Amino acid sequence: GAVIAANATVFKDIGPFEIWGGNPAKLIKTRFAPDVTAALIALEWWHLPLNKIQELAPVLSDTPTANALAQIKENT
């Protein structure tokens, strides 16, 4: 879920759902609030069966909220 800007030079590990850019790369910002990032990591949607991912695609493609992710976690 991290985003690396074009032509950025990354010399170290970066965190999940962070945006990095520059040469050398620097953290620009995080994509989501800490609670949403934690919920996305806990959801582990990439381990779900393909049919479940396809079913959840509209929700996962929208801007995530902690509440929406908690509801998805309960139903998986």
All heavy atoms as a GROMACS GRO file, in nm:
protein
  578
    1GLY      N    1   0.079  -0.120   0.000
    1GLY     CA    2   0.000   0.000   0.000
    1GLY      C    3   0.083   0.127   0.000
    1GLY      O    4   0.030   0.236   0.000
    2ALA      N    5   0.215   0.113   0.001
    2ALA     CA    6   0.300   0.233  -0.002
    2ALA      C    7   0.303   0.289  -0.144
    2ALA      O    8   0.282   0.218  -0.242
    2ALA     CB    9   0.440   0.199   0.044
    3VAL      N   10   0.332   0.418  -0.154
    3VAL     CA   11   0.344   0.485  -0.283
    3VAL      C   12   0.484   0.544  -0.290
    3VAL      O   13   0.528   0.615  -0.199
    3VAL     CB   14   0.239   0.597  -0.298
    3VAL    CG1   15   0.258   0.673  -0.428
    3VAL    CG2   16   0.098   0.540  -0.289
    4ILE      N   17   0.554   0.513  -0.400
    4ILE     CA   18   0.688   0.566  -0.424
    4ILE      C   19   0.680   0.656  -0.547
    4ILE      O   20   0.637   0.611  -0.653
    4ILE     CB   21   0.791   0.453  -0.448
    4ILE    CG1   22   0.784   0.346  -0.340
    4ILE    CG2   23   0.931   0.511  -0.463
    4ILE    CD1   24   0.818   0.392  -0.202
    5ALA      N   25   0.723   0.779  -0.535
    5ALA     CA   26   0.719   0.874  -0.646
    5ALA      C   27   0.815   0.830  -0.757
    5ALA      O   28   0.916   0.762  -0.731
    5ALA     CB   29   0.756   1.014  -0.598
    6ALA      N   30   0.785   0.871  -0.879
    6ALA     CA   31   0.871   0.840  -0.992
    6ALA      C   32   1.011   0.898  -0.968
    6ALA      O   33   1.025   1.008  -0.915
    6ALA     CB   34   0.813   0.898  -1.120
    7ASN      N   35   1.112   0.822  -1.004
    7ASN     CA   36   1.254   0.860  -0.992
    7ASN      C   37   1.302   0.876  -0.848
    7ASN      O   38   1.410   0.930  -0.826
    7ASN     CB   39   1.284   0.986  -1.072
    7ASN     CG   40   1.260   0.966  -1.220
    7ASN    OD1   41   1.296   0.863  -1.275
    7ASN    ND2   42   1.196   1.062  -1.284
    8ALA      N   43   1.223   0.832  -0.750
    8ALA     CA   44   1.267   0.837  -0.611
    8ALA      C   45   1.372   0.729  -0.588
    8ALA      O   46   1.366   0.621  -0.645
    8ALA     CB   47   1.148   0.815  -0.516
    9THR      N   48   1.469   0.759  -0.504
    9THR     CA   49   1.572   0.663  -0.469
    9THR      C   50   1.554   0.625  -0.323
    9THR      O   51   1.576   0.707  -0.234
    9THR     CB   52   1.712   0.723  -0.491
    9THR    OG1   53   1.722   0.766  -0.627
    9THR    CG2   54   1.820   0.621  -0.463
   10VAL      N   55   1.512   0.501  -0.300
   10VAL     CA   56   1.482   0.453  -0.166
   10VAL      C   57   1.599   0.370  -0.117
   10VAL      O   58   1.641   0.275  -0.182
   10VAL     CB   59   1.352   0.369  -0.167
   10VAL    CG1   60   1.321   0.317  -0.027
   10VAL    CG2   61   1.236   0.450  -0.221
   11PHE      N   62   1.652   0.406   0.000
   11PHE     CA   63   1.767   0.337   0.057
   11PHE      C   64   1.735   0.257   0.183
   11PHE      O   65   1.823   0.198   0.242
   11PHE     CB   66   1.877   0.438   0.093
   11PHE     CG   67   1.945   0.496  -0.028
   11PHE    CD1   68   1.914   0.624  -0.070
   11PHE    CD2   69   2.038   0.424  -0.098
   11PHE    CE1   70   1.976   0.679  -0.181
   11PHE    CE2   71   2.101   0.477  -0.209
   11PHE     CZ   72   2.070   0.605  -0.251
   12LYS      N   73   1.610   0.258   0.226
   12LYS     CA   74   1.575   0.187   0.348
   12LYS      C   75   1.432   0.136   0.338
   12LYS      O   76   1.358   0.170   0.245
   12LYS     CB   77   1.590   0.278   0.469
   12LYS     CG   78   1.502   0.402   0.466
   12LYS     CD   79   1.526   0.488   0.588
   12LYS     CE   80   1.442   0.614   0.582
   12LYS     NZ   81   1.462   0.696   0.700
   13ASP      N   82   1.394   0.052   0.433
   13ASP     CA   83   1.258   0.002   0.438
   13ASP      C   84   1.163   0.118   0.467
   13ASP      O   85   1.197   0.209   0.544
   13ASP     CB   86   1.243  -0.104   0.547
   13ASP     CG   87   1.316  -0.233   0.513
   13ASP    OD1   88   1.348  -0.254   0.394
   13ASP    OD2   89   1.342  -0.311   0.606
   14ILE      N   90   1.046   0.109   0.410
   14ILE     CA   91   0.945   0.212   0.436
   14ILE      C   92   0.822   0.144   0.494
   14ILE      O   93   0.802   0.023   0.478
   14ILE     CB   94   0.909   0.292   0.310
   14ILE    CG1   95   0.855   0.201   0.201
   14ILE    CG2   96   1.031   0.367   0.259
   14ILE    CD1   97   0.802   0.277   0.082
   15GLY      N   98   0.742   0.221   0.563
   15GLY     CA   99   0.626   0.166   0.630
   15GLY      C  100   0.508   0.146   0.536
   15GLY      O  101   0.505   0.199   0.425
   16PRO      N  102   0.411   0.068   0.582
   16PRO     CA  103   0.293   0.045   0.500
   16PRO      C  104   0.208   0.172   0.486
   16PRO      O  105   0.198   0.251   0.579
   16PRO     CB  106   0.217  -0.063   0.578
   16PRO     CG  107   0.265  -0.052   0.718
   16PRO     CD  108   0.406  -0.001   0.709
   17PHE      N  109   0.155   0.191   0.368
   17PHE     CA  110   0.063   0.301   0.339
   17PHE      C  111   0.126   0.438   0.362
   17PHE      O  112   0.062   0.531   0.409
   17PHE     CB  113  -0.068   0.285   0.418
   17PHE     CG  114  -0.134   0.153   0.390
   17PHE    CD1  115  -0.129   0.049   0.481
   17PHE    CD2  116  -0.200   0.132   0.271
   17PHE    CE1  117  -0.188  -0.073   0.455
   17PHE    CE2  118  -0.260   0.010   0.243
   17PHE     CZ  119  -0.254  -0.093   0.335
   18GLU      N  120   0.254   0.450   0.327
   18GLU     CA  121   0.324   0.578   0.332
   18GLU      C  122   0.352   0.626   0.190
   18GLU      O  123   0.359   0.546   0.098
   18GLU     CB  124   0.456   0.566   0.408
   18GLU     CG  125   0.439   0.534   0.554
   18GLU     CD  126   0.572   0.519   0.628
   18GLU    OE1  127   0.676   0.496   0.564
   18GLU    OE2  128   0.570   0.530   0.750
   19ILE      N  129   0.370   0.756   0.174
   19ILE     CA  130   0.404   0.814   0.044
   19ILE      C  131   0.544   0.873   0.056
   19ILE      O  132   0.570   0.956   0.143
   19ILE     CB  133   0.302   0.923   0.005
   19ILE    CG1  134   0.162   0.864  -0.003
   19ILE    CG2  135   0.342   0.988  -0.128
   19ILE    CD1  136   0.051   0.967  -0.020
   20TRP      N  137   0.634   0.827  -0.034
   20TRP     CA  138   0.774   0.869  -0.032
   20TRP      C  139   0.812   0.926  -0.167
   20TRP      O  140   0.766   0.880  -0.271
   20TRP     CB  141   0.865   0.751  -0.001
   20TRP     CG  142   0.860   0.708   0.143
   20TRP    CD1  143   0.757   0.648   0.207
   20TRP    CD2  144   0.962   0.724   0.240
   20TRP    NE1  145   0.789   0.624   0.338
   20TRP    CE2  146   0.915   0.670   0.361
   20TRP    CE3  147   1.091   0.776   0.236
   20TRP    CZ2  148   0.991   0.668   0.476
   20TRP    CZ3  149   1.165   0.774   0.352
   20TRP    CH2  150   1.116   0.721   0.470
   21GLY      N  151   0.900   1.024  -0.166
   21GLY     CA  152   0.949   1.080  -0.291
   21GLY      C  153   1.080   1.152  -0.269
   21GLY      O  154   1.120   1.183  -0.157
   22GLY      N  155   1.150   1.180  -0.379
   22GLY     CA  156   1.274   1.256  -0.374
   22GLY      C  157   1.396   1.167  -0.394
   22GLY      O  158   1.386   1.047  -0.412
   23ASN      N  159   1.510   1.232  -0.392
   23ASN     CA  160   1.637   1.163  -0.412
   23ASN      C  161   1.740   1.223  -0.318
   23ASN      O  162   1.791   1.330  -0.346
   23ASN     CB  163   1.681   1.174  -0.557
   23ASN     CG  164   1.800   1.088  -0.588
   23ASN    OD1  165   1.846   1.014  -0.503
   23ASN    ND2  166   1.850   1.098  -0.709
   24PRO      N  167   1.767   1.162  -0.204
   24PRO     CA  168   1.712   1.036  -0.155
   24PRO      C  169   1.566   1.053  -0.112
   24PRO      O  170   1.522   1.164  -0.079
   24PRO     CB  171   1.800   1.001  -0.036
   24PRO     CG  172   1.847   1.132   0.015
   24PRO     CD  173   1.861   1.221  -0.107
   25ALA      N  174   1.494   0.942  -0.112
   25ALA     CA  175   1.351   0.945  -0.079
   25ALA      C  176   1.330   0.988   0.066
   25ALA      O  177   1.404   0.949   0.156
   25ALA     CB  178   1.289   0.808  -0.103
   26LYS      N  179   1.228   1.070   0.083
   26LYS     CA  180   1.186   1.116   0.216
   26LYS      C  181   1.037   1.092   0.230
   26LYS      O  182   0.963   1.096   0.132
   26LYS     CB  183   1.216   1.264   0.233
   26LYS     CG  184   1.364   1.296   0.231
   26LYS     CD  185   1.386   1.443   0.246
   26LYS     CE  186   1.537   1.471   0.234
   26LYS     NZ  187   1.566   1.612   0.227
   27LEU      N  188   0.994   1.071   0.353
   27LEU     CA  189   0.851   1.053   0.380
   27LEU      C  190   0.779   1.183   0.351
   27LEU      O  191   0.814   1.289   0.406
   27LEU     CB  192   0.829   1.011   0.525
   27LEU     CG  193   0.684   0.998   0.570
   27LEU    CD1  194   0.613   0.888   0.493
   27LEU    CD2  195   0.677   0.972   0.720
   28ILE      N  196   0.681   1.178   0.264
   28ILE     CA  197   0.600   1.296   0.233
   28ILE      C  198   0.481   1.302   0.328
   28ILE      O  199   0.455   1.404   0.389
   28ILE     CB  200   0.554   1.293   0.085
   28ILE    CG1  201   0.676   1.299  -0.006
   28ILE    CG2  202   0.457   1.406   0.057
   28ILE    CD1  203   0.647   1.276  -0.152
   29LYS      N  204   0.409   1.191   0.337
   29LYS     CA  205   0.297   1.180   0.431
   29LYS      C  206   0.249   1.037   0.436
   29LYS      O  207   0.290   0.954   0.356
   29LYS     CB  208   0.182   1.274   0.393
   29LYS     CG  209   0.109   1.236   0.266
   29LYS     CD  210  -0.007   1.332   0.242
   29LYS     CE  211  -0.100   1.277   0.136
   29LYS     NZ  212  -0.222   1.355   0.124
   30THR      N  213   0.161   1.009   0.530
   30THR     CA  214   0.097   0.879   0.535
   30THR      C  215  -0.034   0.889   0.457
   30THR      O  216  -0.093   0.996   0.448
   30THR     CB  217   0.069   0.834   0.680
   30THR    OG1  218  -0.010   0.932   0.744
   30THR    CG2  219   0.199   0.814   0.757
   31ARG      N  220  -0.075   0.779   0.400
   31ARG     CA  221  -0.196   0.780   0.318
   31ARG      C  222  -0.322   0.789   0.403
   31ARG      O  223  -0.421   0.849   0.361
   31ARG     CB  224  -0.204   0.654   0.232
   31ARG     CG  225  -0.097   0.650   0.124
   31ARG     CD  226  -0.106   0.526   0.040
   31ARG     NE  227  -0.234   0.517  -0.029
   31ARG     CZ  228  -0.276   0.408  -0.091
   31ARG    NH1  229  -0.202   0.299  -0.093
   31ARG    NH2  230  -0.393   0.406  -0.153
   32PHE      N  231  -0.321   0.726   0.520
   32PHE     CA  232  -0.440   0.718   0.603
   32PHE      C  233  -0.405   0.748   0.749
   32PHE      O  234  -0.288   0.746   0.788
   32PHE     CB  235  -0.502   0.577   0.595
   32PHE     CG  236  -0.521   0.528   0.454
   32PHE    CD1  237  -0.450   0.418   0.408
   32PHE    CD2  238  -0.607   0.591   0.367
   32PHE    CE1  239  -0.466   0.372   0.279
   32PHE    CE2  240  -0.623   0.547   0.237
   32PHE     CZ  241  -0.554   0.436   0.192
   33ALA      N  242  -0.507   0.769   0.829
   33ALA     CA  243  -0.489   0.787   0.973
   33ALA      C  244  -0.434   0.658   1.032
   33ALA      O  245  -0.455   0.549   0.977
   33ALA     CB  246  -0.622   0.823   1.038
   34PRO      N  247  -0.362   0.667   1.145
   34PRO     CA  248  -0.303   0.546   1.205
   34PRO      C  249  -0.403   0.434   1.233
   34PRO      O  250  -0.371   0.316   1.212
   34PRO     CB  251  -0.241   0.597   1.335
   34PRO     CG  252  -0.213   0.742   1.308
   34PRO     CD  253  -0.325   0.788   1.218
   35ASP      N  254  -0.524   0.467   1.277
   35ASP     CA  255  -0.622   0.361   1.305
   35ASP      C  256  -0.668   0.290   1.178
   35ASP      O  257  -0.690   0.169   1.178
   35ASP     CB  258  -0.742   0.416   1.384
   35ASP     CG  259  -0.819   0.526   1.311
   35ASP    OD1  260  -0.757   0.599   1.231
   35ASP    OD2  261  -0.940   0.539   1.336
   36VAL      N  262  -0.678   0.364   1.068
   36VAL     CA  263  -0.717   0.303   0.941
   36VAL      C  264  -0.604   0.215   0.888
   36VAL      O  265  -0.628   0.104   0.841
   36VAL     CB  266  -0.757   0.411   0.838
   36VAL    CG1  267  -0.782   0.351   0.701
   36VAL    CG2  268  -0.880   0.487   0.886
   37THR      N  269  -0.480   0.262   0.899
   37THR     CA  270  -0.365   0.182   0.856
   37THR      C  271  -0.360   0.052   0.935
   37THR      O  272  -0.341  -0.056   0.877
   37THR     CB  273  -0.234   0.261   0.874
   37THR    OG1  274  -0.238   0.376   0.789
   37THR    CG2  275  -0.113   0.178   0.838
   38ALA      N  276  -0.378   0.060   1.066
   38ALA     CA  277  -0.376  -0.061   1.150
   38ALA      C  278  -0.488  -0.156   1.111
   38ALA      O  279  -0.468  -0.278   1.106
   38ALA     CB  280  -0.387  -0.023   1.297
   39ALA      N  281  -0.606  -0.102   1.081
   39ALA     CA  282  -0.720  -0.186   1.042
   39ALA      C  283  -0.694  -0.253   0.908
   39ALA      O  284  -0.729  -0.370   0.888
   39ALA     CB  285  -0.848  -0.104   1.037
   40LEU      N  286  -0.634  -0.182   0.813
   40LEU     CA  287  -0.601  -0.241   0.682
   40LEU      C  288  -0.501  -0.356   0.697
   40LEU      O  289  -0.516  -0.461   0.634
   40LEU     CB  290  -0.544  -0.135   0.589
   40LEU     CG  291  -0.644  -0.046   0.518
   40LEU    CD1  292  -0.575   0.074   0.455
   40LEU    CD2  293  -0.719  -0.125   0.412
   41ILE      N  294  -0.402  -0.336   0.780
   41ILE     CA  295  -0.302  -0.440   0.802
   41ILE      C  296  -0.366  -0.561   0.871
   41ILE      O  297  -0.343  -0.676   0.833
   41ILE     CB  298  -0.183  -0.386   0.884
   41ILE    CG1  299  -0.108  -0.281   0.801
   41ILE    CG2  300  -0.091  -0.498   0.928
   41ILE    CD1  301  -0.008  -0.200   0.879
   42ALA      N  302  -0.450  -0.536   0.971
   42ALA     CA  303  -0.516  -0.645   1.043
   42ALA      C  304  -0.613  -0.721   0.954
   42ALA      O  305  -0.632  -0.843   0.970
   42ALA     CB  306  -0.589  -0.591   1.165
   43LEU      N  307  -0.674  -0.654   0.858
   43LEU     CA  308  -0.772  -0.718   0.769
   43LEU      C  309  -0.707  -0.824   0.681
   43LEU      O  310  -0.768  -0.928   0.654
   43LEU     CB  311  -0.839  -0.612   0.681
   43LEU     CG  312  -0.947  -0.660   0.585
   43LEU    CD1  313  -1.060  -0.730   0.659
   43LEU    CD2  314  -1.000  -0.543   0.504
   44GLU      N  315  -0.584  -0.801   0.637
   44GLU     CA  316  -0.511  -0.894   0.550
   44GLU      C  317  -0.599  -0.940   0.434
   44GLU      O  318  -0.611  -1.060   0.404
   44GLU     CB  319  -0.460  -1.015   0.629
   44GLU     CG  320  -0.354  -0.979   0.730
   44GLU     CD  321  -0.295  -1.102   0.799
   44GLU    OE1  322  -0.353  -1.213   0.792
   44GLU    OE2  323  -0.190  -1.085   0.862
   45TRP      N  324  -0.662  -0.845   0.365
   45TRP     CA  325  -0.754  -0.876   0.257
   45TRP      C  326  -0.688  -0.956   0.145
   45TRP      O  327  -0.754  -1.033   0.076
   45TRP     CB  328  -0.818  -0.749   0.201
   45TRP     CG  329  -0.719  -0.654   0.141
   45TRP    CD1  330  -0.657  -0.550   0.204
   45TRP    CD2  331  -0.668  -0.656   0.009
   45TRP    NE1  332  -0.570  -0.488   0.118
   45TRP    CE2  333  -0.576  -0.550  -0.003
   45TRP    CE3  334  -0.690  -0.736  -0.102
   45TRP    CZ2  335  -0.505  -0.524  -0.120
   45TRP    CZ3  336  -0.621  -0.709  -0.220
   45TRP    CH2  337  -0.530  -0.603  -0.228
   46TRP      N  338  -0.556  -0.944   0.129
   46TRP     CA  339  -0.485  -1.013   0.022
   46TRP      C  340  -0.481  -1.164   0.043
   46TRP      O  341  -0.448  -1.238  -0.048
   46TRP     CB  342  -0.343  -0.957   0.007
   46TRP     CG  343  -0.268  -0.949   0.135
   46TRP    CD1  344  -0.188  -1.046   0.190
   46TRP    CD2  345  -0.268  -0.841   0.228
   46TRP    NE1  346  -0.138  -1.004   0.311
   46TRP    CE2  347  -0.186  -0.877   0.337
   46TRP    CE3  348  -0.330  -0.717   0.232
   46TRP    CZ2  349  -0.164  -0.794   0.446
   46TRP    CZ3  350  -0.307  -0.635   0.341
   46TRP    CH2  351  -0.225  -0.673   0.446
   47HIS      N  352  -0.516  -1.211   0.163
   47HIS     CA  353  -0.521  -1.355   0.190
   47HIS      C  354  -0.661  -1.413   0.169
   47HIS      O  355  -0.679  -1.535   0.181
   47HIS     CB  356  -0.476  -1.385   0.334
   47HIS     CG  357  -0.330  -1.363   0.358
   47HIS    ND1  358  -0.232  -1.428   0.287
   47HIS    CD2  359  -0.266  -1.281   0.445
   47HIS    CE1  360  -0.114  -1.389   0.329
   47HIS    NE2  361  -0.132  -1.299   0.425
   48LEU      N  362  -0.758  -1.329   0.140
   48LEU     CA  363  -0.895  -1.377   0.120
   48LEU      C  364  -0.906  -1.448  -0.015
   48LEU      O  365  -0.830  -1.420  -0.108
   48LEU     CB  366  -0.994  -1.259   0.124
   48LEU     CG  367  -1.003  -1.183   0.256
   48LEU    CD1  368  -1.093  -1.061   0.240
   48LEU    CD2  369  -1.056  -1.273   0.366
   49PRO      N  370  -1.004  -1.536  -0.028
   49PRO     CA  371  -1.027  -1.601  -0.158
   49PRO      C  372  -1.064  -1.495  -0.263
   49PRO      O  373  -1.124  -1.392  -0.231
   49PRO     CB  374  -1.145  -1.695  -0.132
   49PRO     CG  375  -1.159  -1.706   0.015
   49PRO     CD  376  -1.095  -1.584   0.075
   50LEU      N  377  -1.031  -1.523  -0.388
   50LEU     CA  378  -1.053  -1.428  -0.495
   50LEU      C  379  -1.198  -1.383  -0.505
   50LEU      O  380  -1.226  -1.264  -0.523
   50LEU     CB  381  -1.008  -1.487  -0.629
   50LEU     CG  382  -1.024  -1.397  -0.751
   50LEU    CD1  383  -0.948  -1.266  -0.734
   50LEU    CD2  384  -0.979  -1.469  -0.876
   51ASN      N  385  -1.293  -1.474  -0.489
   51ASN     CA  386  -1.434  -1.435  -0.500
   51ASN      C  387  -1.473  -1.337  -0.389
   51ASN      O  388  -1.554  -1.247  -0.412
   51ASN     CB  389  -1.526  -1.557  -0.502
   51ASN     CG  390  -1.522  -1.638  -0.373
   51ASN    OD1  391  -1.423  -1.638  -0.300
   51ASN    ND2  392  -1.629  -1.710  -0.348
   52LYS      N  393  -1.415  -1.351  -0.270
   52LYS     CA  394  -1.444  -1.258  -0.160
   52LYS      C  395  -1.382  -1.121  -0.189
   52LYS      O  396  -1.445  -1.018  -0.163
   52LYS     CB  397  -1.391  -1.316  -0.028
   52LYS     CG  398  -1.436  -1.240   0.093
   52LYS     CD  399  -1.586  -1.251   0.110
   52LYS     CE  400  -1.629  -1.192   0.243
   52LYS     NZ  401  -1.774  -1.196   0.261
   53ILE      N  402  -1.262  -1.119  -0.245
   53ILE     CA  403  -1.197  -0.992  -0.281
   53ILE      C  404  -1.281  -0.921  -0.387
   53ILE      O  405  -1.302  -0.800  -0.378
   53ILE     CB  406  -1.054  -1.016  -0.331
   53ILE    CG1  407  -0.965  -1.067  -0.216
   53ILE    CG2  408  -0.994  -0.890  -0.391
   53ILE    CD1  409  -0.828  -1.112  -0.258
   54GLN      N  410  -1.330  -0.996  -0.486
   54GLN     CA  411  -1.413  -0.936  -0.590
   54GLN      C  412  -1.542  -0.880  -0.531
   54GLN      O  413  -1.588  -0.774  -0.571
   54GLN     CB  414  -1.443  -1.038  -0.700
   54GLN     CG  415  -1.320  -1.072  -0.782
   54GLN     CD  416  -1.342  -1.189  -0.875
   54GLN    OE1  417  -1.421  -1.278  -0.847
   54GLN    NE2  418  -1.268  -1.189  -0.985
   55GLU      N  419  -1.598  -0.949  -0.435
   55GLU     CA  420  -1.719  -0.903  -0.367
   55GLU      C  421  -1.693  -0.774  -0.289
   55GLU      O  422  -1.775  -0.683  -0.286
   55GLU     CB  423  -1.769  -1.013  -0.273
   55GLU     CG  424  -1.891  -0.979  -0.191
   55GLU     CD  425  -1.923  -1.090  -0.092
   55GLU    OE1  426  -1.910  -1.209  -0.128
   55GLU    OE2  427  -1.960  -1.056   0.022
   56LEU      N  428  -1.576  -0.766  -0.227
   56LEU     CA  429  -1.540  -0.650  -0.144
   56LEU      C  430  -1.476  -0.537  -0.224
   56LEU      O  431  -1.450  -0.430  -0.169
   56LEU     CB  432  -1.444  -0.694  -0.033
   56LEU     CG  433  -1.499  -0.790   0.071
   56LEU    CD1  434  -1.388  -0.838   0.161
   56LEU    CD2  435  -1.610  -0.724   0.151
   57ALA      N  436  -1.449  -0.558  -0.352
   57ALA     CA  437  -1.376  -0.460  -0.434
   57ALA      C  438  -1.435  -0.318  -0.426
   57ALA      O  439  -1.359  -0.222  -0.411
   57ALA     CB  440  -1.367  -0.507  -0.578
   58PRO      N  441  -1.567  -0.300  -0.434
   58PRO     CA  442  -1.618  -0.162  -0.425
   58PRO      C  443  -1.584  -0.094  -0.292
   58PRO      O  444  -1.550   0.024  -0.289
   58PRO     CB  445  -1.769  -0.179  -0.441
   58PRO     CG  446  -1.786  -0.309  -0.512
   58PRO     CD  447  -1.673  -0.395  -0.464
   59VAL      N  448  -1.591  -0.169  -0.184
   59VAL     CA  449  -1.559  -0.112  -0.052
   59VAL      C  450  -1.409  -0.087  -0.040
   59VAL      O  451  -1.365   0.018   0.008
   59VAL     CB  452  -1.608  -0.206   0.060
   59VAL    CG1  453  -1.569  -0.151   0.197
   59VAL    CG2  454  -1.757  -0.227   0.051
   60LEU      N  455  -1.328  -0.183  -0.086
   60LEU     CA  456  -1.183  -0.169  -0.076
   60LEU      C  457  -1.129  -0.061  -0.169
   60LEU      O  458  -1.022  -0.005  -0.143
   60LEU     CB  459  -1.115  -0.303  -0.107
   60LEU     CG  460  -1.137  -0.414  -0.005
   60LEU    CD1  461  -1.083  -0.546  -0.058
   60LEU    CD2  462  -1.075  -0.379   0.128
   61SER      N  463  -1.201  -0.030  -0.276
   61SER     CA  464  -1.157   0.074  -0.370
   61SER      C  465  -1.194   0.214  -0.324
   61SER      O  466  -1.140   0.312  -0.375
   61SER     CB  467  -1.219   0.049  -0.508
   61SER     OG  468  -1.174  -0.074  -0.558
   62ASP      N  469  -1.284   0.225  -0.230
   62ASP     CA  470  -1.325   0.354  -0.177
   62ASP      C  471  -1.228   0.396  -0.067
   62ASP      O  472  -1.148   0.316  -0.019
   62ASP     CB  473  -1.466   0.344  -0.121
   62ASP     CG  474  -1.537   0.477  -0.109
   62ASP    OD1  475  -1.480   0.579  -0.153
   62ASP    OD2  476  -1.650   0.479  -0.058
   63THR      N  477  -1.232   0.522  -0.027
   63THR     CA  478  -1.146   0.568   0.083
   63THR      C  479  -1.182   0.489   0.208
   63THR      O  480  -1.297   0.492   0.252
   63THR     CB  481  -1.167   0.719   0.108
   63THR    OG1  482  -1.139   0.788  -0.013
   63THR    CG2  483  -1.076   0.769   0.218
   64PRO      N  484  -1.087   0.417   0.266
   64PRO     CA  485  -1.118   0.331   0.380
   64PRO      C  486  -1.142   0.411   0.508
   64PRO      O  487  -1.080   0.514   0.532
   64PRO     CB  488  -0.994   0.242   0.393
   64PRO     CG  489  -0.884   0.323   0.334
   64PRO     CD  490  -0.946   0.407   0.227
   65THR      N  491  -1.233   0.359   0.588
   65THR     CA  492  -1.256   0.413   0.722
   65THR      C  493  -1.240   0.298   0.821
   65THR      O  494  -1.259   0.181   0.784
   65THR     CB  495  -1.396   0.474   0.738
   65THR    OG1  496  -1.494   0.370   0.722
   65THR    CG2  497  -1.421   0.585   0.636
   66ALA      N  498  -1.209   0.330   0.943
   66ALA     CA  499  -1.191   0.227   1.045
   66ALA      C  500  -1.320   0.147   1.064
   66ALA      O  501  -1.317   0.025   1.079
   66ALA     CB  502  -1.145   0.288   1.176
   67ASN      N  503  -1.435   0.216   1.061
   67ASN     CA  504  -1.563   0.146   1.079
   67ASN      C  505  -1.591   0.050   0.965
   67ASN      O  506  -1.634  -0.064   0.988
   67ASN     CB  507  -1.677   0.247   1.092
   67ASN     CG  508  -1.673   0.323   1.222
   67ASN    OD1  509  -1.614   0.278   1.319
   67ASN    ND2  510  -1.734   0.439   1.224
   68ALA      N  511  -1.570   0.093   0.840
   68ALA     CA  512  -1.595   0.007   0.725
   68ALA      C  513  -1.504  -0.116   0.730
   68ALA      O  514  -1.548  -0.228   0.703
   68ALA     CB  515  -1.574   0.083   0.596
   69LEU      N  516  -1.378  -0.096   0.765
   69LEU     CA  517  -1.284  -0.207   0.772
   69LEU      C  518  -1.318  -0.303   0.885
   69LEU      O  519  -1.302  -0.424   0.871
   69LEU     CB  520  -1.141  -0.155   0.786
   69LEU     CG  521  -1.091  -0.075   0.664
   69LEU    CD1  522  -0.957  -0.010   0.695
   69LEU    CD2  523  -1.083  -0.163   0.542
   70ALA      N  524  -1.367  -0.251   0.996
   70ALA     CA  525  -1.410  -0.337   1.107
   70ALA      C  526  -1.528  -0.423   1.066
   70ALA      O  527  -1.535  -0.542   1.100
   70ALA     CB  528  -1.444  -0.253   1.230
   71GLN      N  529  -1.622  -0.365   0.990
   71GLN     CA  530  -1.737  -0.442   0.943
   71GLN      C  531  -1.694  -0.551   0.846
   71GLN      O  532  -1.744  -0.662   0.849
   71GLN     CB  533  -1.839  -0.350   0.878
   71GLN     CG  534  -1.911  -0.262   0.976
   71GLN     CD  535  -2.006  -0.164   0.909
   71GLN    OE1  536  -2.005  -0.147   0.788
   71GLN    NE2  537  -2.088  -0.098   0.989
   72ILE      N  538  -1.598  -0.518   0.758
   72ILE     CA  539  -1.547  -0.620   0.666
   72ILE      C  540  -1.482  -0.734   0.744
   72ILE      O  541  -1.503  -0.850   0.716
   72ILE     CB  542  -1.446  -0.558   0.567
   72ILE    CG1  543  -1.517  -0.463   0.471
   72ILE    CG2  544  -1.372  -0.666   0.489
   72ILE    CD1  545  -1.422  -0.382   0.385
   73LYS      N  546  -1.402  -0.699   0.844
   73LYS     CA  547  -1.332  -0.800   0.925
   73LYS      C  548  -1.432  -0.894   0.993
   73LYS      O  549  -1.411  -1.014   0.999
   73LYS     CB  550  -1.244  -0.730   1.030
   73LYS     CG  551  -1.161  -0.822   1.112
   73LYS     CD  552  -1.046  -0.879   1.034
   73LYS     CE  553  -0.952  -0.955   1.125
   73LYS     NZ  554  -0.846  -1.019   1.052
   74GLU      N  555  -1.544  -0.839   1.041
   74GLU     CA  556  -1.645  -0.920   1.107
   74GLU      C  557  -1.712  -1.018   1.010
   74GLU      O  558  -1.754  -1.126   1.050
   74GLU     CB  559  -1.753  -0.831   1.170
   74GLU     CG  560  -1.706  -0.752   1.290
   74GLU     CD  561  -1.810  -0.656   1.341
   74GLU    OE1  562  -1.925  -0.658   1.290
   74GLU    OE2  563  -1.779  -0.575   1.429
   75ASN      N  564  -1.721  -0.980   0.883
   75ASN     CA  565  -1.792  -1.061   0.784
   75ASN      C  566  -1.700  -1.152   0.703
   75ASN      O  567  -1.744  -1.213   0.606
   75ASN     CB  568  -1.872  -0.971   0.689
   75ASN     CG  569  -1.984  -0.899   0.761
   75ASN    OD1  570  -2.049  -0.957   0.846
   75ASN    ND2  571  -2.006  -0.775   0.729
   76THR      N  572  -1.572  -1.160   0.738
   76THR     CA  573  -1.481  -1.247   0.663
   76THR      C  574  -1.438  -1.364   0.747
   76THR      O  575  -1.457  -1.373   0.862
   76THR     CB  576  -1.357  -1.171   0.615
   76THR    OG1  577  -1.292  -1.111   0.725
   76THR    CG2  578  -1.392  -1.070   0.512
   0.00000   0.00000   0.00000
